[in-house]
């Protein structure tokens, strides 16, 4: 097969291939960018594989960065772009099921491609547009099949994360997992316990945002991978529910995806925090989801107060998206409108400051000052006092008098 017109991302990188080939080495575009080009999808990272060893690559270009030179990867900097260029290699045993004990650089493209995970990812593209397909990857692309290169068990023993990648690609590409590959995932699912939660997180997050996320989630369950995922070991029913939701709901970012999952799991904000920390999420994502869940739990039982909406703050958009995706019977437009109409949306919008209170009320920094500011904030949000400086100072005087009694 030959691609008549290379995407502009490849065209921009052609000088890299030409320079390497002019020095007598082989060089190809490889990986997901080739697959996505053949699927008429946008491509992102352009990866290059070459028969040149790292030192030989570095000698050909003025600007390089050793991004993973021990594994043969050098970043070539060209016209403001960085291109990861990796030497053809073979790998020894994977005693930890994550990384090879030893990497050997070779001059053979076939030896390099046969260590890759799936046939659709084991394609190479010449600068002329000719596709090198040594493992029938094009046929699998055409038939929407995800098949391991060679023996699936060997691929999964090399890197157990590939089992998660299988269900993730199934979700993203809407590809069916080939029977032998499927069986091998089931047989080797326990190996996922050897993989860092950060790496598993990346794949699971992408799965939940895939266009065939329902299929991917059901494949994950069928293969019992959830038994080795924190907090999901006994969540089959909830994950089936999540799969059903994903038929009609497609999260568009990580916070939405995990917020929807946490809501489907029925976790309290406190339990959500514990669950998400096990997955090594950022404090920002955790706080946003906890705050969103707190509001949704209130809204499921009745109407939220202005103060509850105010305290949701920047997490409100996530709460609204999760409510809509989970098909809660809520008037989210009205909720958003109520939030917009609040007198203030943050403490700094109060018409008085701590300095104003200290100057006008002769109050010193301390618990009383903080208590007054908190009470003013609360009353402004609930429209008990206008957010005007004279009104707030007058109300603060009343609070001070009460404190003295």
C-alpha positions as CSV (number, residue, x, y, z in Angstrom):
1,X,0.0,0.0,0.0
2,X,1.1,3.5,-0.7
3,X,-0.2,6.8,0.7
4,X,-0.4,9.3,-2.2
5,X,-0.2,12.4,-0.1
6,X,1.5,12.4,3.3
7,X,-0.2,14.4,6.1
8,X,1.6,17.7,6.8
9,X,2.9,16.4,10.1
10,X,4.9,13.8,8.2
11,X,5.9,16.2,5.5
12,X,7.4,18.5,8.1
13,X,9.5,15.6,9.4
14,X,10.7,14.4,6.0
15,X,14.0,16.3,6.2
16,X,14.8,14.1,9.3
17,X,14.3,10.9,7.4
18,X,16.2,12.2,4.4
19,X,19.2,13.2,6.5
20,X,19.3,9.8,8.1
21,X,18.9,7.9,4.8
22,X,21.6,10.1,3.1
23,X,24.0,8.8,5.8
24,X,23.3,5.2,4.7
25,X,20.8,4.3,7.4
26,X,17.1,3.3,7.2
27,X,14.4,5.5,8.7
28,X,10.6,5.2,8.9
29,X,7.6,6.7,10.5
30,X,6.1,4.2,13.0
31,X,3.5,3.7,15.6
32,X,0.1,5.3,16.1
33,X,0.6,8.1,13.7
34,X,0.8,5.6,10.8
35,X,-2.2,3.7,12.1
36,X,-4.3,6.9,12.4
37,X,-3.2,8.1,9.0
38,X,-4.6,5.0,7.4
39,X,-7.8,5.4,9.5
40,X,-8.1,9.0,8.2
41,X,-7.8,10.3,11.8
42,X,-5.8,13.3,13.0
43,X,-2.3,12.4,14.0
44,X,-0.4,13.8,17.0
45,X,3.1,12.6,17.8
46,X,5.3,11.7,14.9
47,X,7.7,8.9,15.9
48,X,10.6,7.7,13.8
49,X,12.4,4.4,13.9
50,X,15.9,4.0,12.4
51,X,18.7,1.5,11.9
52,X,21.1,4.2,13.1
53,X,22.4,3.8,16.6
54,X,21.9,6.7,19.1
55,X,25.4,8.0,18.8
56,X,25.1,7.9,15.0
57,X,21.8,9.8,15.1
58,X,23.3,12.4,17.4
59,X,26.2,12.9,15.0
60,X,23.8,13.7,12.2
61,X,21.9,16.6,13.8
62,X,23.0,19.8,15.6
63,X,20.3,19.8,18.2
64,X,19.3,16.6,20.0
65,X,18.1,15.7,23.5
66,X,18.7,12.3,25.2
67,X,15.1,11.6,26.2
68,X,15.6,7.9,26.6
69,X,19.0,7.1,25.1
70,X,19.4,3.9,27.2
71,X,16.5,2.5,25.2
72,X,17.7,4.0,22.0
73,X,15.5,7.2,21.9
74,X,16.9,10.6,20.9
75,X,14.8,13.7,20.5
76,X,15.8,15.5,17.3
77,X,14.9,19.3,17.4
78,X,14.1,20.7,14.0
79,X,12.3,24.0,13.2
80,X,10.8,24.3,16.6
81,X,9.5,20.7,16.6
82,X,10.8,17.7,18.5
83,X,10.9,14.2,16.9
84,X,11.5,11.1,19.0
85,X,13.8,8.9,17.0
86,X,14.4,5.4,18.3
87,X,16.9,2.8,17.1
88,X,15.6,-0.6,16.0
89,X,15.9,-2.9,19.0
90,X,15.2,-6.2,20.5
91,X,14.5,-6.8,24.1
92,X,15.3,-9.5,26.6
93,X,13.1,-11.0,29.3
94,X,10.7,-8.8,31.3
95,X,11.1,-10.1,34.8
96,X,9.0,-7.3,36.3
97,X,6.4,-7.4,33.4
98,X,7.0,-3.7,32.8
99,X,10.4,-3.1,31.2
100,X,13.0,-5.2,29.5
101,X,16.0,-6.4,31.5
102,X,18.1,-5.6,28.5
103,X,17.8,-3.7,25.2
104,X,19.9,-4.6,22.2
105,X,20.2,-2.3,19.2
106,X,19.8,-4.0,15.8
107,X,19.8,-3.0,12.2
108,X,16.6,-5.0,11.3
109,X,13.2,-3.3,10.9
110,X,11.5,-6.7,11.2
111,X,13.1,-7.4,14.5
112,X,12.0,-4.1,15.8
113,X,8.4,-4.3,14.6
114,X,7.8,-7.8,15.9
115,X,8.2,-6.7,19.5
116,X,5.4,-4.2,19.2
117,X,2.0,-4.7,20.9
118,X,-0.6,-5.0,18.2
119,X,-0.5,-5.5,14.4
120,X,-2.2,-2.2,13.8
121,X,0.6,-0.5,15.6
122,X,3.4,-2.5,13.9
123,X,3.2,-0.6,10.6
124,X,6.1,1.5,9.2
125,X,5.9,4.2,6.6
126,X,8.6,5.2,4.2
127,X,9.2,8.8,3.2
128,X,7.9,7.8,-0.2
129,X,4.5,6.9,1.2
130,X,4.9,3.2,1.0
131,X,3.6,1.3,4.0
132,X,5.6,-1.6,5.4
133,X,3.2,-4.2,6.8
134,X,4.9,-7.4,8.0
135,X,2.1,-8.6,10.3
136,X,-1.1,-8.0,8.3
137,X,-1.8,-4.9,10.3
138,X,-3.6,-3.3,7.3
139,X,-6.0,-6.2,7.0
140,X,-6.8,-5.9,10.7
141,X,-7.3,-2.1,10.3
142,X,-9.8,-2.8,7.5
143,X,-11.6,-5.4,9.5
144,X,-11.5,-3.3,12.7
145,X,-9.7,-6.1,14.6
146,X,-7.2,-5.7,17.5
147,X,-4.7,-8.6,17.4
148,X,-1.4,-9.0,19.2
149,X,1.8,-9.3,17.2
150,X,3.0,-12.9,17.3
151,X,2.1,-14.7,20.5
152,X,-0.2,-12.6,22.6
153,X,1.0,-14.2,25.9
154,X,4.6,-13.1,25.1
155,X,3.5,-9.6,24.4
156,X,1.6,-9.3,27.6
157,X,4.4,-10.9,29.6
158,X,6.7,-8.2,28.1
159,X,4.5,-5.4,29.3
160,X,1.3,-6.3,31.2
161,X,0.0,-2.8,30.5
162,X,-0.7,-4.0,27.0
163,X,-3.8,-5.7,28.3
164,X,-5.2,-2.3,29.4
165,X,-4.1,-0.8,26.1
166,X,-6.1,-3.5,24.3
167,X,-9.4,-2.6,26.0
168,X,-8.5,1.1,25.7
169,X,-7.8,0.8,21.9
170,X,-11.0,-1.2,21.6
171,X,-12.9,1.8,23.2
172,X,-11.1,4.5,21.2
173,X,-11.1,2.8,17.8
174,X,-14.2,0.7,18.1
175,X,-12.2,-2.4,17.2
176,X,-13.0,-6.0,18.3
177,X,-10.4,-7.8,20.2
178,X,-9.3,-11.0,18.3
179,X,-10.2,-14.3,20.0
180,X,-6.6,-15.5,20.8
181,X,-5.7,-12.0,22.1
182,X,-8.8,-12.0,24.2
183,X,-8.1,-15.3,25.7
184,X,-4.6,-14.4,26.6
185,X,-5.8,-11.2,28.4
186,X,-8.2,-13.4,30.5
187,X,-5.4,-15.9,31.2
188,X,-2.9,-13.2,32.2
189,X,-5.0,-10.5,33.8
190,X,-3.3,-10.9,37.2
191,X,-0.1,-9.5,35.7
192,X,-1.7,-6.1,35.7
193,X,-1.0,-6.0,39.5
194,X,2.7,-5.4,38.5
195,X,1.9,-2.2,36.7
196,X,2.1,1.2,38.4
197,X,-1.3,2.8,39.0
198,X,-0.2,5.9,37.1
199,X,0.2,3.9,33.9
200,X,-3.1,2.0,34.4
201,X,-4.8,5.4,35.1
202,X,-3.7,6.8,31.7
203,X,-5.3,3.9,29.8
204,X,-8.5,3.7,31.9
205,X,-9.0,7.4,31.5
206,X,-8.7,7.2,27.7
207,X,-11.0,4.2,27.7
208,X,-13.8,6.2,29.4
209,X,-13.5,8.9,26.8
210,X,-13.5,6.6,23.8
211,X,-16.2,6.6,21.2
212,X,-16.9,2.9,21.9
213,X,-16.4,3.3,25.7
214,X,-19.3,1.0,26.5
215,X,-17.6,-1.9,24.6
216,X,-14.2,-1.1,26.1
217,X,-15.7,-1.1,29.7
218,X,-17.5,-4.4,29.1
219,X,-14.3,-5.9,27.7
220,X,-12.4,-4.8,30.8
221,X,-15.0,-6.5,32.9
222,X,-15.1,-9.7,30.8
223,X,-11.4,-10.0,31.1
224,X,-11.5,-9.4,34.9
225,X,-9.0,-6.6,34.7
226,X,-10.9,-4.7,37.3
227,X,-9.8,-7.2,39.9
228,X,-6.4,-5.5,39.8
229,X,-7.7,-1.9,39.8
230,X,-8.0,-0.1,43.2
231,X,-11.6,0.4,44.4
232,X,-13.1,-1.5,41.4
233,X,-12.3,-5.1,42.5
234,X,-16.0,-5.7,43.6
235,X,-17.7,-3.0,41.4
236,X,-18.9,-5.2,38.6
237,X,-22.5,-4.0,38.8
238,X,-21.5,-0.4,39.0
239,X,-19.1,-0.8,36.1
240,X,-21.9,-2.4,34.0
241,X,-24.0,0.7,35.0
242,X,-21.1,2.9,33.9
243,X,-21.0,1.0,30.6
244,X,-24.7,1.7,30.1
245,X,-24.3,5.4,30.8
246,X,-21.4,5.6,28.3
247,X,-23.8,4.5,25.5
248,X,-25.4,7.9,25.6
249,X,-22.8,10.0,27.6
250,X,-19.3,10.8,26.4
251,X,-17.1,12.6,28.8
252,X,-14.8,15.1,27.1
253,X,-12.1,15.4,29.7
254,X,-10.5,13.5,32.6
255,X,-12.5,15.3,35.4
256,X,-15.8,14.6,33.7
257,X,-14.9,10.9,33.1
258,X,-13.8,10.3,36.7
259,X,-16.6,12.4,38.1
260,X,-19.2,10.3,36.2
261,X,-17.5,7.1,37.5
262,X,-17.5,8.3,41.1
263,X,-21.1,9.3,40.9
264,X,-22.0,5.9,39.4
265,X,-20.1,4.2,42.2
266,X,-22.3,6.1,44.7
267,X,-19.3,7.3,46.7
268,X,-19.6,10.1,49.3
269,X,-17.3,13.0,48.8
270,X,-15.0,11.6,51.5
271,X,-14.9,8.1,49.9
272,X,-14.4,9.7,46.5
273,X,-11.3,11.4,47.8
274,X,-9.9,8.2,49.1
275,X,-10.7,6.4,45.9
276,X,-9.2,9.0,43.6
277,X,-6.0,9.3,45.8
278,X,-5.5,5.6,45.2
279,X,-5.4,6.3,41.5
280,X,-2.8,9.1,42.1
281,X,-5.0,11.9,40.8
282,X,-4.1,15.5,41.3
283,X,-5.4,17.4,44.3
284,X,-7.2,19.8,41.9
285,X,-9.2,17.0,40.2
286,X,-10.0,15.3,43.5
287,X,-11.3,18.6,45.0
288,X,-13.4,19.4,41.9
289,X,-15.0,16.0,41.9
290,X,-15.6,15.9,45.7
291,X,-17.3,19.3,45.5
292,X,-19.3,18.3,42.5
293,X,-20.5,15.1,44.2
294,X,-21.4,17.0,47.4
295,X,-23.7,19.3,45.4
296,X,-25.3,16.5,43.3
297,X,-26.0,14.5,46.5
298,X,-27.9,17.6,47.8
299,X,-29.7,18.1,44.5
300,X,-30.9,14.5,44.4
301,X,-32.8,15.1,47.6
302,X,-34.1,18.6,46.9
303,X,-33.1,22.1,46.1
304,X,-29.7,23.5,47.0
305,X,-29.3,26.7,48.9
306,X,-27.5,29.7,47.5
307,X,-24.7,29.0,49.9
308,X,-24.3,25.4,48.7
309,X,-24.2,26.6,45.1
310,X,-21.7,29.3,46.1
311,X,-19.4,26.7,47.8
312,X,-19.5,24.6,44.7
313,X,-17.7,27.5,42.9
314,X,-15.5,26.5,40.0
315,X,-16.6,22.9,40.3
316,X,-20.2,23.7,39.2
317,X,-19.5,23.1,35.5
318,X,-18.3,19.6,36.3
319,X,-21.3,19.0,38.5
320,X,-23.6,20.1,35.7
321,X,-21.9,17.9,33.1
322,X,-22.0,14.9,35.4
323,X,-25.7,15.5,36.2
324,X,-26.5,15.7,32.5
325,X,-24.4,12.7,31.5
326,X,-25.8,10.6,34.3
327,X,-29.3,11.6,33.2
328,X,-30.3,13.0,36.6
329,X,-33.7,14.7,36.3
330,X,-32.4,18.1,37.2
331,X,-33.0,21.5,35.6
332,X,-29.3,22.3,35.2
333,X,-30.0,25.4,33.2
334,X,-31.8,26.8,36.2
335,X,-29.0,25.7,38.6
336,X,-26.5,27.5,36.4
337,X,-28.6,30.6,36.2
338,X,-29.0,30.7,40.0
339,X,-25.3,30.5,40.4
340,X,-24.7,33.3,37.9
341,X,-27.2,35.5,39.8
342,X,-25.4,35.1,43.2
343,X,-24.3,38.5,44.7
344,X,-20.7,37.3,44.9
345,X,-18.8,34.2,43.6
346,X,-15.7,34.5,45.8
347,X,-14.6,36.0,49.1
348,X,-12.5,38.7,47.4
349,X,-15.7,40.2,45.8
350,X,-17.0,41.3,49.2
351,X,-17.2,45.1,49.4
352,X,-15.2,45.1,52.6
353,X,-11.9,43.6,53.5
354,X,-10.2,42.6,56.7
355,X,-8.3,45.9,56.6
356,X,-11.6,47.8,56.4
357,X,-12.9,46.1,59.5
358,X,-9.7,46.7,61.4
359,X,-9.7,50.4,60.5
360,X,-13.4,51.1,61.1
361,X,-14.2,48.7,64.0
362,X,-10.9,48.8,65.8
363,X,-10.7,45.0,65.7
364,X,-7.4,43.2,65.7
365,X,-6.3,40.2,63.5
366,X,-7.6,37.0,65.0
367,X,-10.5,34.6,65.4
368,X,-13.1,37.4,65.8
369,X,-12.1,39.1,62.6
370,X,-12.2,35.9,60.7
371,X,-15.6,35.0,62.2
372,X,-17.1,38.4,61.1
373,X,-15.8,38.1,57.6
374,X,-17.1,34.5,57.3
375,X,-20.5,35.6,58.5
376,X,-20.6,38.6,56.2
377,X,-19.7,36.4,53.3
378,X,-22.5,34.0,54.2
379,X,-25.1,36.7,54.6
380,X,-24.2,38.4,51.3
381,X,-24.5,35.1,49.4
382,X,-27.9,34.5,51.0
383,X,-29.1,38.1,50.3
384,X,-29.5,38.9,54.0
385,X,-27.3,42.0,53.5
386,X,-26.4,44.0,50.5
387,X,-22.8,43.8,49.2
388,X,-22.2,47.5,49.9
389,X,-19.5,48.8,52.1
390,X,-21.7,50.9,54.4
391,X,-24.2,48.1,54.8
392,X,-21.5,45.6,55.6
393,X,-19.7,47.8,58.1
394,X,-23.0,48.5,59.9
395,X,-23.7,44.7,60.0
396,X,-20.2,44.1,61.3
397,X,-20.7,46.6,64.1
398,X,-23.8,44.6,65.1
399,X,-21.8,41.4,65.1
400,X,-19.1,43.0,67.2
401,X,-21.7,44.2,69.8
402,X,-23.0,40.7,69.9
403,X,-19.5,39.3,70.5
404,X,-19.0,41.6,73.4
405,X,-22.2,40.4,75.2
